[in-house]
Amino acid sequence: MKVFSKLDDFLDFGWAQISRGKADKKSPARHPTFVTSSAVGFPNARTLVMRRLDRKNYQIEFHTDTASSKMTVLEENPRAVIHIWLPKVQLQIQMCVDVEVKVGDITIPNWRNIPTNSRVAYGTIPSPGTVIESPLAYNYVPNQKRFAVLICHIQSIQLLLLGSKHICANYKKTTNWQGEWLSP
């Protein structure tokens, strides 16, 4: 188990693990859990694919269908939590984020970078979450107008490293990412 005595070193380690999600398609960090508050007050968690990562600006980007339930929830409360569990290094990462939603023509450059076979995720008929008569009673109709880019502006990062002695720290944008050790 790694032992960290400096908060900056621990944050760098966390970012290195998050970055693997963009660089390595097999890394669990590529598919974090995205948690929002549902319309009825319960948390709603789903797995998304990390599309872009920007440490300098503390941003993570995802794509979604504008007809998905998460879009309705984000209109009411544009905040979410991103959770990543990395079993090989025994690290849990939680990030509180403000979500900026981009739709329409501004997303065309992003759409052009989506492989044709992956575009089917944006435009399912009927819309995601609609009750259907049988498991395959839907069609894929790729539609750029149903494509949204979610830019997640990170407000805080909490790292929990498991081991014989757990290590936990929290970093906030409001403190310029200075960090503080937490009891695990």
N, C-alpha and C positions, 0 to 999 in steps of 0.2 A: 504494500500500500504506500502510495506517495504521502509524504507529510509536508504540509505547507506552513511556513511561519510568517510569510508575507502575504497580505491581502492581494496585492497586485499580481503576484505569481499565481495565486489561486484563480483569480479572474482570467489571466492569460490561459491557464490550463482549461478553464471552462469554455472560453472562446475557441480554443483549438479543437475541443470536442464537438462544439456546435458546428464549426466550419467543416468538419469531416462529413456532415450531412449534405453539404453541397458538393463536395469533392468526390465522395465515395457513395455510390448508389446502394451499397450493402450496409451502410452505417444506419443504426436505428435513429440517429439524429435527422436523417432525411425525411422521416415520417413522424413528426411530433404530434402530440395530442393537442388539439385546439379547443379550449373550453370557453363557452359563453353562458350567459344567463338565459334561460328559456322564457317564453312569454308567460308561463305559469309559475315562474320563480325557481324552478329546478335547474341545476347546472346541466348543460348539454355538451357532451364531449364527442369529438370526432377526430379521425386521423386525416391529416392533410400532408401534401408533399411540399417540402421546402423548395421554392423556385429561385430565390435570390437571398443573399446574405450580405449585409454591409456593416462591418464592425465600426467603421469610422463614424457613421451616422446612427448606429444602434438600431438597425432595421432588419426585419425579416419579411419576405414576401411570399404570399401564397396566391393561388388562383381558385376561383369557385364559380358555380353557376348562379346567375343573378336570381333564379327562381328557387334556390335552396332556402331552407328555413333559417340558416345562419344569417342570411342577408336581412330578413325581417327583424331578427333579434338585434343585429348590429345597427340598424336604423334607429332603434329605441335606445340602445346602450352600446356605443362603439368601443367597448373595452372587452378584453379577453385575457385568458391565461394560456400560455404555451408551456406544455410539459414534455420533457424529454427524459427518458430513462436509458442509460447506457450501461448494460450489464457487465461488459468486459472490464470497464474501469470502475464499476460500482458508483456511478455518479448520477444523481438526480438534479435536473435543472428546471427551475420554474421561472418564467418571465411574465411579468404583468405588462400588457401592451395596450396602447391606444391604437385603434384600427382606422386607417384611412382607406375608404373604398373608392376605387376608380372604375368607371364603366363608360361605355360609348367609344367614340372615335379615338380618345386618348389611349385606349388599350390596344389599338390595331398593331403597333409595333410588337407588343407582347404576343398577340395572337399569331402573328407571322412566325414566331419562334416556337410555337407549339407544333409538335409533329402531327401530321394529318390524322394518324390513327388514334392520337390522344384527344383530339378535338371533340370526339363523341361525348366526352364528359360534360360538355357545355351545350345544352339544348335538348335533353331527354324529354320525350313526349309520352305520357303526361309528365308534368313537373316533378322533380324529386320529392318524395314524401307523400305523393298522391296515392290513395288506396286503389289497387288494381285487382282484377278478377283472378289472375293467375301469375306465377312467378315471372313470366316472360311477356306479359301484356304491356309492353312499352316499346318505343322505337328510339333509336339514336338519330338525331337530326342536328349535326353540328351547326352552331349559330353564333357568330361573333357578337351579336347583340345580347346574348345570354352569358357572355364572358365577363368576369369581374376580376380585378387585381386587388388583393388585400395587402396593403403596406402596413406592417405592424411596427409601430414606433415604441421601442422598449423603454419602459419607465423604471423597471427594477428587474434584477436578476438575483435569484437565490440559488446557491450551489450547496449540495449536501453530498459529501464523499463518505461512503460507508467503508468501514474497516474495523480493526480491533478497537480503535478509538475513532468515532465519527468526527468529521470536520464540517462545519457549516458556516456560511457567510452570506451576507446580503449586501447588494450594491444598488444604489439608487441614482437616477438621473439628477434628482434634486440636490444631491451632495457631490455632483460631478464624479460619480462612480468611485468615491473614496472607499466605500465598503466598511463593514463592521462584522466582527466575529459574532456568531450566535451559538447558544447552547443547542446541541442537536437534540 
